[in-house]
Every structure is written in C-alpha cells, then in structure tokens.
Amino acid sequence: MKQESTVDLLLDVNQRPSAGKGILLSFQHVFAMFGATILVPLILGMPVSVALFASGVGTLIYMISTGFKVPVYLGSSFAFITAMSLAMKKWVVMYLLPKQGLS
C-alpha cells in the first residue's frame, strides 16, 4: 500500500528557486558551511588552512565526477570530532612521544 505524503514542497527536484531566493539561500549556506569548516579544525587543534584546502579539493573531485549536476560542498562534519580527537591522541602517544624520548 502506497502512503500519501503530507509535505507541501515549495520546489520540486528539477525546479530552481528565483534569483532572489537563490542568493538568499546561498548566503545562508555559506554561513552554515563556513562555521563548520572553521570551527571543527579549531576544536581539534588542526590548521584551518588544511581543512579549507581538503574541502576545496574534495568538492572539485565530487563535482567533476558527477558532471557538475549535483551542487554539493564537502566540508567538515561535527559527527567525527570524537573519533578524530581519540585518533589524534593515540597518534601522539604511539608516534610523537617515543620519537622525542618522552614515553
């Protein structure tokens, strides 16, 4: 049995917003993306420039591989902060401290 959707969409998948709405949504997306891309490396103690470079390269690879049909920005994610933090601490203990004679 097929379920009816009660969601009233403003735009369908193949439709585009008007120029004004598109610009407004673009600014909203940039603010959300920029905050995550800058904040995640700062929380982890990593260089922000590395996150920006990796985001740019990843986005270009994705755009080329999809033929520029899917406008997506690949950036930092808060979902992996705990895993990255634990991995970085383990890396310091396993590789950095023994080389400095601090283990």
Residue pairs with C-beta under 8 A, 6 or more apart in sequence:
11 17
16 22
17 25
29 73
33 73
33 75
36 75
36 76
36 77
36 78
37 48
37 51
37 52
37 55
37 75
37 76
38 48
38 51
39 76
40 51
40 76
40 77
40 78
40 81
41 47
41 48
41 50
41 51
41 76
42 48
43 81
44 81
44 84
44 85
44 88
45 88
51 75
51 76
55 73
55 74
55 75
55 76
58 74
59 72
59 73
59 74
59 75
62 70
62 72
62 74
63 70
63 71
63 72
66 72
93 103
97 103
